[in-house]
Amino acid sequence: MKKRLLASLLCAVLLVASLTSGASTVTAPLTLRYGDTGTAVTNLQWRLRSLNYYAAAVDGKFGYSTYRAVRSFQYYNGLQVDGIVGEDTYAKLFSSSAVPYPGTLPPPGPVGQRVQYGQQGPGVTLVQGALRTLGYYAGALDGKFGYSTYLAVREFQRVNKLKVDGIVGDSTWAILYDSGAIPKPDPSAAPTELPTPAPEDRSFRIVYGDRNNLVQMVQNRLNVLGYYSGAIDSTFGYSTYLAVRAFQRANNLQVDGIVGPITWEMLKKYLPAPTTSPTASPPPLEPTVPAPSTLWLQMGSSGLQVQQLQEKLSSLHYYSGAIDGKYGYGTVVAVREFQKVHKIQSDGIVGPNTWDKLFGPGAEPKPTITPVPGVPTLKPTPTGQTPTPTPVPAKHLKYGDHNALVGQAQERLSQLGYYTGPIDNGFGYSTYQAVRSFQRYNGLKVDGVIGNQTWNRLFSPSPVPKP
C-alpha cells in the first residue's frame, strides 16, 4: 500500500514539473516565411504590433508588411536579417528581452539586403514601390527585378548622386526610404543653367544623363561638325553619347563618351565663333599624308576624315553614295573594293596603310571591264550606295575572326558593361568571354559565338546590361 502511494506521489511531482517547465518555454511553430497564412502568422503579427514593428492589418497573411516588420525586428535584436521566422527569431520575439522598435515612425526599409537584376521576392517589390512613388518606375509591382526596374534604379542613383550600378545595396536603400530622396525630375522643366567652364577648370565633366545648357552647347558643336544629327534638347542621351565618342575617336582623344576639359577644348577649337551674319564656308582641309599611326576608321565612324575618305573613293569611282561623313555600309563596301584592287588586306577598315595608299600618287581608279567581241559581259555589282543591310552578320562571328563586325560587337558589349578590352576588331579570348556573359544574362545559348540571335539581341532596343 505504501509503495503504491509513493509511486502515485512521484508521478504527480513529475507531471507538475513538466507542466511548469512547459509554461515558461515558447515552442516555435514550423518556420514562418513570406506567403504563409494561418493562426501562427496572426500571433506573429500581434506580437510585432505590440513591439511597434507592425502597423498593418492583423489578417494572418505573411505579406510584404509582415516581411518588413520581421526584418526590422531581427536587425534591432541582433539576429540574422532574412525576414524568416525560425526558432531563434520566434524565441526572441516572445521573450521578455525582445527589443521594441526604437521610435514612433514605421519600421525602415530592409537593412543589409542586396537586391539586383534577376532576383525575385518581396525585397524587389519594396524597391519597385518606392521607385514608383518617386516617379522613376511605372511598371508592375511584380517582385521581379527586370530590365525596367534596373533602369529605374540607375536613374534614381544618378539623380541622387549615388554610385550608378543598378544594384540596391545599403546606400541606395538608405536614400530610397529617406524623406530627402530626390524624385525624378520633370522632363518638361527647363534644363539647369550652369556657367561656362573656365579654361583653367580641369575638374568638370559632362556625362550621359545630364540635362543642362552645357549639353546643348556640346550638341550644337557636334551638329555643326557633322557628328550629331539628333534633337538639340539639352539632354545627354544615347545619340549624344555616340556622337561624342565618334568625335573623340576621329581626333585621337580618349574614347569614353565623356566631355571633360580636353574634349571640351577640342570641340571649341574646331568650331568657329558664332557670328550674327553668315560667313563664307572655310576651304576644305587637305587630308594628312602620311596618316598618323593612330588613324583607324571603320563602320560607325563619322567626321571630317570619313568625308575626305568618301570624296577620294568617289573620285576614283569606288563610291557613289552620299558624301555625309558617316562610315556606313556603302563606305565599307567601297573601301574593301579599293583594298582588293591594291592588294591590301580587304577588311573594310581604313588604317594608315590604306589611307596612305588612297591619298598617295599610286592610287588607281576602279578598273573598268573591257568587252571582248563575241563574249557576253555581266553587269558589275554596284559598290557605292547599297540598301541598308539588316543588322545580322552574314556568318557566325567566332573566336579568331578579325573584321569590322567584330569591332561593332566589341563596342556594343563595352557599352553594356560586358567588355573592357580594346576595340580592335579581333575576336580574342576577352571578347569570347564577354559574349558568353552577355548570352547568359540575356537567356541565349551560351556558346561564345555571335550568330543571328545573339546579334539581334545585342543591338535590340533593350538588351540586358551586365548586372
HELIX and SHEET records of a PDB file:
HELIX    1   1 LYS A    2  ALA A   23  1                                  22    
HELIX    2   2 THR A   39  SER A   50  1                                  12    
HELIX    3   3 TYR A   64  TYR A   76  1                                  13    
HELIX    4   4 GLU A   87  LEU A   93  1                                   7    
HELIX    5   5 PRO A  122  THR A  133  1                                  12    
HELIX    6   6 TYR A  147  VAL A  159  1                                  13    
HELIX    7   7 ASP A  170  LEU A  176  1                                   7    
HELIX    8   8 ASN A  213  VAL A  224  1                                  12    
HELIX    9   9 TYR A  238  ALA A  250  1                                  13    
HELIX   10  10 PRO A  261  LYS A  269  1                                   9    
HELIX   11  11 LEU A  304  SER A  315  1                                  12    
HELIX   12  12 TYR A  329  VAL A  341  1                                  13    
HELIX   13  13 PRO A  352  PHE A  359  1                                   8    
HELIX   14  14 ALA A  404  GLN A  415  1                                  12    
HELIX   15  15 TYR A  429  TYR A  441  1                                  13    
HELIX   16  16 ASN A  452  LEU A  458  1                                   7    
END                                                                             
